[in-house]
Amino acid sequence: MLKRIAVLVTVLALVAAACGGDDEGTDTTTAATTTTTSGGVSQTDGSTLDTVIARGELICGISGSAVAFSETQADGSATGFDADFCRAVAAAVLGDASAVTFRSLTAGERFEALKNNEIDVLMRNTTFTQSRDTDIGMDFAPTTYYDGQQLMGKRSFGLDEGSTLADIDGAVVCTNAGTTTEKNITEGAGVAGASITLETVETFPEAMDKFQAGTCDLVTTDGSGLVGNKATLDPGDEWVIFPSAPISKEPLGPVYRQNDSAWGDVVNWTVYA
């Protein structure tokens, strides 16, 4: 506990240093300009850190429907692992963990919202990949949760915990669009010699609805998401998650805009704390 308190003090010191002036007696006043993004969010030119402090509130992008990671409540607040990281950043920067507005985003919306300054940081169970780091132009904070992709099906389909991708030949597989899961399951099934029909939807809850309705034989996403949905919906022993070894590695963590070192330091050290 003492170690965590010491690290949090370091985070607050970094924030204070980023906001402080030069040597005493030196006039360092600069004119700040404010613009409004397409999403109606005021954005101060300069670091996101300056914008958040001037606004007095953190705008945090989340899923809003990821069981145990971020689930939007009736009052607009959010609960879960990712939501708590949003609160930790707000506490480090503003001294108030409740000074957060949560913005629910689909996988397809998340990166555009960040690029367009509609959010300050993305805490949406997002996989750190080389292509996202280079092609999309985002920076990733340290990994907060190591996950891996799996599938969930029904025992009545002939599946069990020992099933593999070779056993899904002919299946209709549902997942949400704009994620690494699409590519992973397509490539994995091909390598295993299985022919599948992939059906994508905007959000994973939609995929689960189709799975429950029988429109899809299988659903696939990160293993944590499958376990969370199975525990929440409680289908008894009928639903099975497989294969036992995930078909991919999914290092999940916060994402922020590129070339913003002051803000990156705050987010990174909040994770380390």
N, C-alpha and C positions, 0 to 999 in steps of 0.2 A: 504493500500500500504506500509506504514512504517513497519507494522508487517511482511509483506512478505519479504521486503528488509532485515530486521533484521534476519529472519530465513535463508535467502540465505547466509548472512554473516556467520552464524553459520555453514552452510554446508561447505563453503570455509575454515573455521577455522578447521573443522574436517579433511578435506583433507590435509591441511597444517600440522596438528598435526600427521597424519598418515605417512606423508612423512618426517617429521623432525627427527633430530638425538637425542642423549641423552644429558646429561649435557655437558657444554662447556669444552673442553680439553680432553674428552674421545674419544678414537679412536673406532668407531663403524663400520668401513668399512667392508662390507661383499661381497663375490663374488656372483654375480647373474648369473644364467645360463638361456639360452634361448633355447626353443625347438620349433619345427614346427609341427603343428597338421596335420591331414590327409587332412584338408581343405586348407592347405597352409598358415595358420595364425600363425605368430610368437607369442609365449606365454612365458613370463618371469616367472620362478618359483617364487612362492610366491603369494601375493594377486593380484587379477585382477586389483586393483587400480594401482599397480606398473606397470603392463603390459600396461594399457591404457596410463599412463603418459609417459612411455618410447616410446610407439608407436606414441603418439601425436594425436591419433584418437580413437574414440569409434566405435566399430562394434556392431550395434544394430539389433536384430532380430525382424522382424515385419511380418504382414500378406501380406501387399502390395495390397490387394484387398478387404479390409474391409471398406465399405463406411463410411466416417466421422472419422474412427479410423486410418487407414493407407492405403493410395492409392499411388502406385508408379507412378511417372511422367516420361515423355519421357526422361528427362535428368538424370534419376536415383535417383533423390531426392524423398522425400515422404511428403505427407501432411496428416493432421489429428491429432486426439487427442493423439494416441499412439506415433506417430512420434514426436510430440511436447515434449513428456516426454523424448524421446531419446535426443533431443536437450538440454533439461534442464539439464540432467546428464552431457552431454559434456560441457556445460557452467560451471557447478559446479566444474568439475574436471580439465578442460583444459582452462577455461576462454574463450571458443569459441564455441558458439552454432552450428556453421556450421561444426565443426570437427567431422562429423558423416558419417560412411558408413552404408547404410541401406541394410540389407540382407532379402529378401523375403523368407518366409518359409511356407510350408503347415502345417496343424495341425499334420500330421504324422511325419514331419521332425523336428519340433521345439525343442523337448526335447533332441534328439540325438545331434543336432547342439550345444546346450548349454553344454551338458556333454562332448563333444569332443573339447571344447574350440574354436569352429568355430565362436562363437559370445561372446560378453562380458555380455550382458543382453538381456533378452527376453521381448519385449513390444508388445505382440501379443494377445490382448484380450483373455487372458488365465484364466480359472476359477481356483480359489484356492480351492482344495479339500483335505481331509485328506489323501486319498490314494496317491495322487501326492506328498504331503509333506513327506510321510513316505516311500512309496515303490519306487518311482522314485528317491528320494534323492535330491530334489530341495528345495530352500528356497524362500518364497514369500514375496514381499514387501507389504506395506499397500494397501488395495483395492483402486483403482482409479475410478472404475465405477461399480455400482451395477446394474446388468441386470437380465433378466429372460427369459426362453425359451417360445416361442410361435410358432404358425403355420400360414402359409399364403396359402389361397386357392382362388377359384373363385366362385363368386355368382352363376354362371351357374351350379356349382356342388351342389347347394342347401345350400350354407353356408352363414352365416352373422356374425355380431359382437357378437351375443349371442350364437354362436355354441360352442360345447364342444368336448372333445375327444370321447365322445360316438357317435358323428355324423360323425366320419371318418372311420367307418367300411367299409372294402373293398377297401380302398384307397391305392394308391402307393405313398409313402412318400420319398422325396429325402432330403439328407443332406450330409455334408462332413464327411469323415471318420476321426477317431482318436480324436473325441471330446466327451464331456459329453452328447451331444444331442442325440447320438445313444441310449445310455442306458436309458436316460430320456423318449424318445418317445416310446421305446419298453415297458418299465415298465408301463408308464402312460396309453398307449392304452390297455394293458392287464388288468389293474385295472378297466378301464372303460368298459371292455367287447367288445372292438373293435379289429377286426382282420385286420392287415395292412401288406403291403409288403414294406419293407424298402430297399431303393436303395442308396448306398453311393458312393460318388465321392471324388476326391482328394481335390478340392477346392469348396467353396460355389458358386462362379460364374458359375461353371459347373452345380451345382444343379439348379441354376436359369435358365440356358439355357434349361435344360430338362423340367423345369416347364413351361417356355414360349412355348416350342415346343409341350407341351401336353403329354410328356413321363411320367411325374409325375403329380399326381393330387394335391399334396401339397408339400410345402417345409417347413422345420423347422430349426430354429437356434435361437440365442438370439433375443429378440424383437427389439433391436436397429438395428440389421442387416436387419431385415425384413422391418422396417420403412425406413431405408436408401435406400434399393433397390427399394421399392415401389415409393419413392419420386424421385429417379433418373430416373427410367424407365417410370414413369407416365402412368400407365394403366387406368387412370380414376377411376371410382368407381367399376370396375369389381373385383379387388383383395381385399380380406378382411383378416385382421389379427385377430386371435382369439387364445384361449379364452381370455377374458378381464383380468383375473387373470393368470399370467404366471404359467406354470406347474413346474417350478423349480426356485431355487435361484442361481444366477451366479455372485459371487463376483470376478471381474476381476482385474488383477494387474500385475506388473512386476515380473519376476522370475530370480533368479540368482543361481549360484552354491552353494551347501551346504558348511558350515564351512568356510566361507570367510567373517569374521565379518567386516574387514576394508572396503571392497567393499559394503557390506550390509548396513553399516552405511551411506555411500554416497547416495546409491539408495533410502534408506528409508527416509532420511532427505530431499532429493530432492522432494519426493512425499509430505512430510509434508509441504514443502515450498509453 
